[in-house]
Amino acid sequence: MSQSVERALGILPLLAQGPAGLGAVADELGVHKSTALRLLRTLNEHGFVYRCPDGRYRLGARLFALAAEAIENLDVREVARPHLAELNQATGHTVHLALHQDDEVVYVDKVDSRYPVRMYSRIGRPVPLTVAAVAKLLLADLPEAERRALAHRIDYPRYTARSTPDAEAFLRELDLVREQGWATDLGGHEESINCLGAPVRGPDGRVVAALSVSAPGVVVTAEGLLELLPQVLRTASAISQDCSGVQETA
């Protein structure tokens, strides 16, 4: 990487902490003030930094506009697809990806299992909010007021004896999901189907999608499915990393 480019990029994390003067920027980069000033002027001309009236510098509006545009145009499904396929290949089980839209959580991608028993789920179809692992992950990340309001306005169908019975039980489940960072549906929607899910996070750390691995109990027990947790979490982390555009460091 060009030394000038590397130095210019080194300014941005400093200014992300708040406005800084020329001396502080020069000290951070380990360069003379004249070099720091040249870099700051170039960034200022392109809108990436802004010179405050008091002479200090802060991040510029164009940087925020580019970040917002990148997030808006991010196709999580496209980013996630190769990771979902890899997880399916490694486990043999059905893999789903879901997004939260209004008061619904919808499957946006699916990779079918390799065994004859298939799950009745389709892309574009809403999932049962109160029991599905992907729904728990997405709803658990909502601000508390939104989470509580939603929990008290939705219905609680008794799909099986393990289904979530009411709003208070659902809120307790969402609190647990927030704390542990993953979710399950162990026979809550269908007695014979178990599901294990993990969150996909965007550049701001918020949950933007959720993935899950699902399998019938006749293929793998609930305990056996839970043994895949590290692998499922790694897959979700890899997708999150790709969504955020963060490179792994050695």
LOTORDO-598245 format. One line per 8 residues: number of its first residue (from 0); their letters; for each residue x, y, z of C-alpha. Coordinates in nm, 2 decimals, m for minus. Layout:
# residues N
NUM) a) X Y Z | ...
This chain:
# residues 250
0) msqsvera) 0.00 0.00 0.00 | 0.12 0.35 m0.08 | 0.27 0.52 0.23 | 0.05 0.83 0.17 | m0.27 0.63 0.14 | m0.18 0.43 0.45 | m0.11 0.74 0.65 | m0.44 0.90 0.53
8) lgilplla) m0.63 0.60 0.63 | m0.47 0.61 0.97 | m0.63 0.95 1.03 | m0.98 0.82 1.01 | m0.98 0.59 1.32 | m0.84 0.88 1.52 | m1.11 1.12 1.41 | m1.38 0.86 1.47
16) qgpaglga) m1.30 0.91 1.84 | m1.38 1.28 1.81 | m1.23 1.60 1.67 | m0.86 1.63 1.68 | m0.61 1.91 1.61 | m0.32 1.90 1.37 | m0.06 1.82 1.64 | m0.26 1.52 1.76
24) vadelgvh) m0.29 1.39 1.40 | 0.08 1.43 1.34 | 0.16 1.26 1.67 | m0.07 0.97 1.59 | 0.09 0.92 1.25 | 0.44 0.98 1.37 | 0.50 1.25 1.10 | 0.58 1.62 1.08
32) kstalrll) 0.29 1.86 1.10 | 0.34 1.97 0.74 | 0.29 1.61 0.62 | m0.02 1.57 0.84 | m0.16 1.90 0.71 | m0.11 1.79 0.35 | m0.30 1.47 0.42 | m0.58 1.65 0.60
40) rtlnehgf) m0.62 1.90 0.33 | m0.66 1.62 0.07 | m0.91 1.44 0.28 | m1.10 1.77 0.34 | m1.11 1.85 m0.03 | m1.28 1.51 m0.09 | m1.52 1.55 0.20 | m1.38 1.27 0.41
48) vyrcpdgr) m1.28 1.51 0.69 | m1.41 1.85 0.79 | m1.21 2.14 0.93 | m1.40 2.28 1.23 | m1.41 2.66 1.30 | m1.18 2.60 1.59 | m0.91 2.45 1.36 | m0.96 2.09 1.46
56) yrlgarlf) m1.07 1.82 1.22 | m1.35 1.57 1.24 | m1.49 1.30 1.00 | m1.66 1.45 0.70 | m2.02 1.40 0.57 | m1.92 1.22 0.26 | m1.77 0.94 0.46 | m2.10 0.88 0.64
64) alaaeaie) m2.30 0.91 0.31 | m2.08 0.64 0.15 | m2.12 0.41 0.46 | m2.50 0.46 0.45 | m2.51 0.39 0.08 | m2.30 0.07 0.12 | m2.53 m0.06 0.39 | m2.84 0.02 0.20
72) nldvreva) m2.72 m0.17 m0.11 | m2.58 m0.46 0.08 | m2.74 m0.79 m0.03 | m2.71 m1.02 0.27 | m2.85 m1.31 0.07 | m2.58 m1.28 m0.19 | m2.31 m1.25 0.07 | m2.44 m1.54 0.27
80) rphlaeln) m2.51 m1.79 0.00 | m2.16 m1.95 m0.03 | m2.14 m1.98 0.34 | m2.48 m2.14 0.37 | m2.38 m2.39 0.09 | m2.06 m2.47 0.28 | m2.24 m2.53 0.60 | m2.50 m2.75 0.43
88) qatghtvh) m2.22 m2.95 0.26 | m2.04 m3.00 0.60 | m2.34 m3.10 0.80 | m2.58 m3.25 0.54 | m2.87 m3.07 0.71 | m3.11 m2.80 0.58 | m2.98 m2.45 0.62 | m3.20 m2.14 0.62
96) lalhqdde) m3.14 m1.76 0.61 | m3.41 m1.52 0.73 | m3.47 m1.15 0.76 | m3.71 m0.94 0.97 | m3.96 m0.74 0.77 | m4.22 m0.54 0.96 | m4.39 m0.79 1.21 | m4.28 m1.09 1.00
104) vvyvdkvd) m3.96 m1.30 0.98 | m3.92 m1.44 0.63 | m3.70 m1.71 0.48 | m3.49 m1.55 0.20 | m3.27 m1.85 0.12 | m3.26 m2.22 0.18 | m3.02 m2.51 0.10 | m3.19 m2.84 0.13
112) srypvrmy) m3.06 m3.14 0.31 | m2.90 m3.44 0.14 | m3.12 m3.70 0.30 | m3.47 m3.80 0.17 | m3.67 m3.64 0.45 | m3.72 m3.28 0.35 | m3.84 m2.98 0.55 | m4.16 m2.81 0.44
120) srigrpvp) m4.03 m2.45 0.43 | m4.01 m2.22 0.13 | m3.82 m1.90 0.04 | m4.05 m1.60 0.10 | m4.26 m1.78 0.35 | m4.30 m1.62 0.70 | m4.18 m1.83 0.99 | m4.37 m1.88 1.32
128) ltvaavak) m4.24 m1.59 1.53 | m4.28 m1.74 1.87 | m4.09 m2.06 1.82 | m3.85 m2.04 1.52 | m3.49 m2.00 1.61 | m3.43 m1.74 1.34 | m3.72 m1.53 1.46 | m3.59 m1.54 1.82
136) llladlpe) m3.25 m1.41 1.70 | m3.39 m1.13 1.50 | m3.65 m1.02 1.75 | m3.42 m1.04 2.05 | m3.20 m0.77 1.89 | m3.49 m0.52 1.88 | m3.48 m0.23 2.13 | m3.65 m0.33 2.46
144) aerralah) m3.96 m0.11 2.41 | m4.01 m0.25 2.06 | m3.94 m0.61 2.18 | m4.20 m0.58 2.46 | m4.46 m0.42 2.24 | m4.43 m0.68 1.97 | m4.44 m0.97 2.23 | m4.77 m0.84 2.37
152) ridypryt) m4.94 m0.79 2.03 | m4.87 m1.12 1.86 | m5.05 m1.45 1.91 | m4.91 m1.76 2.06 | m5.03 m2.07 1.87 | m4.98 m2.40 2.05 | m4.81 m2.59 1.76 | m4.68 m2.85 2.00
160) arstpdae) m4.65 m2.90 2.38 | m4.31 m2.72 2.36 | m4.45 m2.41 2.19 | m4.40 m2.08 2.37 | m4.72 m2.02 2.57 | m4.74 m1.65 2.63 | m4.57 m1.30 2.60 | m4.38 m1.32 2.93
168) aflreldl) m4.24 m1.66 2.84 | m4.14 m1.53 2.50 | m3.97 m1.23 2.65 | m3.77 m1.45 2.89 | m3.66 m1.66 2.59 | m3.55 m1.35 2.40 | m3.35 m1.23 2.70 | m3.17 m1.57 2.70
176) vreqgwat) m3.10 m1.55 2.33 | m2.96 m1.20 2.37 | m2.73 m1.32 2.65 | m2.61 m1.64 2.49 | m2.59 m1.52 2.13 | m2.77 m1.82 1.97 | m3.12 m1.98 1.96 | m3.30 m2.31 1.93
184) dlgghees) m3.63 m2.45 1.83 | m3.64 m2.80 1.98 | m3.98 m2.93 1.87 | m4.16 m2.61 1.93 | m4.31 m2.58 1.58 | m4.30 m2.95 1.48 | m4.24 m3.23 1.73 | m4.00 m3.41 1.50
192) inclgapv) m3.79 m3.11 1.39 | m3.51 m2.94 1.58 | m3.34 m2.62 1.48 | m3.02 m2.43 1.58 | m2.96 m2.07 1.48 | m2.70 m1.79 1.50 | m2.72 m1.42 1.42 | m2.56 m1.23 1.13
200) rgpdgrvv) m2.45 m0.88 1.22 | m2.40 m0.58 1.00 | m2.13 m0.31 1.01 | m2.30 m0.14 1.31 | m2.31 m0.47 1.51 | m2.69 m0.50 1.49 | m2.85 m0.83 1.38 | m2.94 m0.80 1.01
208) aalsvsap) m3.02 m1.16 0.94 | m3.03 m1.51 1.10 | m2.92 m1.84 0.98 | m3.02 m2.18 1.11 | m2.95 m2.55 1.07 | m3.26 m2.78 1.09 | m3.30 m3.16 1.10 | m3.56 m3.42 1.19
216) gvvvtaeg) m3.51 m3.61 1.51 | m3.50 m3.93 1.32 | m3.18 m3.81 1.15 | m3.00 m3.64 1.44 | m3.11 m3.59 1.80 | m3.14 m3.25 1.96 | m2.82 m3.31 2.15 | m2.64 m3.41 1.83
224) llellpqv) m2.76 m3.09 1.66 | m2.64 m2.88 1.95 | m2.29 m3.02 1.90 | m2.29 m2.82 1.57 | m2.31 m2.49 1.76 | m1.94 m2.39 1.72 | m1.97 m2.46 1.34 | m2.30 m2.26 1.31
232) lrtasais) m2.15 m1.97 1.51 | m1.84 m1.97 1.29 | m2.05 m1.96 0.97 | m2.26 m1.67 1.11 | m1.94 m1.49 1.21 | m1.79 m1.54 0.86 | m2.11 m1.39 0.69 | m2.10 m1.10 0.94
240) qdcsgvqe) m1.74 m1.03 0.85 | m1.82 m1.03 0.48 | m2.12 m0.80 0.54 | m1.90 m0.56 0.74 | m1.61 m0.57 0.49 | m1.36 m0.66 0.77 | m1.05 m0.85 0.67 | m0.93 m1.13 0.90
248) ta) m0.59 m1.06 1.05 | m0.33 m1.33 1.08
